[in-house]
Every structure is written in structure tokens, then in C-alpha cells.
Amino acid sequence: MAHNQQAFAGLKAQAEYLQKHLSSDAEFLSVEELKAGYMHNKQAYGAMRLPDGFGIHPLKLVLGYKKMAMEAGVKIFEHTLASDINDTGSHVTLKANGFNIKTNKLVISGNAYNSKVTSPVINNRYLPILSSIMVTKPLAQAQLQSAGLKTRQVTMDTRTLKYYYRLLPDNRLLFGGRGAIFAKDQNKPTYLNNLKKGLADCFPTLSNVCHDYYWHGYIAAALDDMPHVTVQGNIGYTLGYCGAGVSFSAQAAYRLAQQIAGVTVPNLPLYQTPLPYLPFPSFRRFGQWGYYQYAQLKDKLG
């Protein structure tokens, strides 16, 4: 969803490139086409639509993976923090719930939810960033019509600090965006109010809609804004999805499994290079604050 004229031109160029070079079904939608067929977003200058995109329930996906793993004979130990991870060269040692464990290979796949002291392989190589999400009360038919909401596709805009949203099966609207910089501030009213303002800016007729649910979650951002799926010594990891983990993690897990098994993967940087180190990690939250100020100004000025 293009939030200004510059983004509008960029999305149009992207759609044309995808159509020409990758035989994609990407569609470019003008404001009129967007309003007629999908939604009446007051902030939109146009959009690029990927027809094969769809929304899923992330928790149901995780539980589905869990069931498949257990049926395959995998043992799962929940509420178990791994620490003191050490790659000796011939094997990996670690501690978990007071036990010393030795293994030939270790996979780290907690993304933003890894501990700060998990392993030197990933420590200070990603930035956990809070995202806040609210879900409205079910929208009445009149509210849906007033906002022109005619699609349940996942939607994301082109702002640096993006809004993302979709209409759920029970006609609740899920609406998300950036959260607090410091975790201790995550429940301050400011961040819920920011989401409500964002929703009202996009759909003014929904400005007074109440919410039923509100929560926060972490994404993991890498310095190069790219996920990394790689093996270093006897430790492999998938990390730095930068907010695209639901769609990318299945492919990432497949490629990491290939690497561990010694199968050649495509010669792409995300499979060949480790996560870059974050400079001055003690000051990363202040850097994040500065970036947020810059991004807000940039989005306003276009």
C-alpha cells in the first residue's frame, strides 16, 4: 500500500519488474481500483497486490509443526532455557535446566526470543524490536461498507515504520505497527493510542471502534535487513527475519536442514554469510530511538 506519491511510483515499478522478469501475477492497483475492489484507505495512493498471498493463524501453524515433529519421534522440552553454549570443534556443549548436554550439532531458531547470552555466534548480532497489535470488536456490515473493506488479504503499507492489517474471519480487524523501544514501556497507553490513530488515519469511519485484544511481540532485525540461514562450525541458526518470519521460516528451516546434512544450497548471501555484528550494542536502543525519529520525519515529508 503506497503511502505517498514516491512510494506509488516505486510499487508500480516493482509490479512491472515482477511481471516482466519473474512471470509474476503481481497486480498494480490505482486508487480507484483499490477503492472499487478492496478497501477505501484514505492514506493510500495505490497498491501492489500479490494474488497468491494469504493470511494464516501463526499459533495454529506452530502447533501443527509441533504435532508433525512429535509424530516423527522428536522429543520436545518446553520451558527449557539453553545457556553456556560452546562449540569445541568436535561437538557442542550446553546447559539446560541444570543439566549438561553434549551434541554433535546444534540449531538455534528462537529468532528474537533467544537469550542475550545464548551463544557468541548470535549474541549482539540482531536487534529485538517490539511490534504492537490490536484486534477490534467484530465490525458490523455498515462499518465494513463505510471503510470499503472487501478483502481479507494481508495488507502492509510502505512506511518505514509500517502499519499492517487484515480482516479476520469473524470480521474483527487486526491492526499492527511499531511498539515501544524499551520493553518496560510496552504497556503504556501511548502505543495503543498510536495504533488507534493509525487506524483512524487509514479508515476515518472506524475511528471510534473499540478493541477486544491488544498485545506485543518481538521481531528480530539484522543490521543488513536480511535474514541469515547458515551454519558456523557445529552450530546452525535461522535469525533476522525482520518481521517476515511466518512466511520465511519454513523455507529457512528447510535450507538449514540441507546445510546440516551436507546438501548444497543456492549460492545466495543469506545462506553463505553470518549475521553482521551490531556496533556499540550497549547503545542500540538509543540508536533505535534516533532511527524512529528519522523514519517518522521521512514518512511525513515523503
Secondary structure, DSSP 4 states (H G I P E B T S, - for coil): ---SHHHHHHHHHHHHHHHHHS----EEE-HHHHHHHT---TT-S-EEE-TT-----HHHHHHHHHHHHHHTT-----S--EEEEEE-SS-EEEEETTEEEEES-EEE--GGGS-TTS-TTTTTS-EEEEEEEEEEPPPPHHHHHHHT----S-EE---SS--EEEE-TTS-EEEEEE--SSGGGTTSHHHHHHHHHHHHHH-GGGTT--EEEEEEEEEEE-TTS--EEEEETTEEEEE--TT-HHHHHHHHHHHHHHHHTT------HHHHSPPPPPSSGGGHHHHHHHHHHHHHHHHHH-
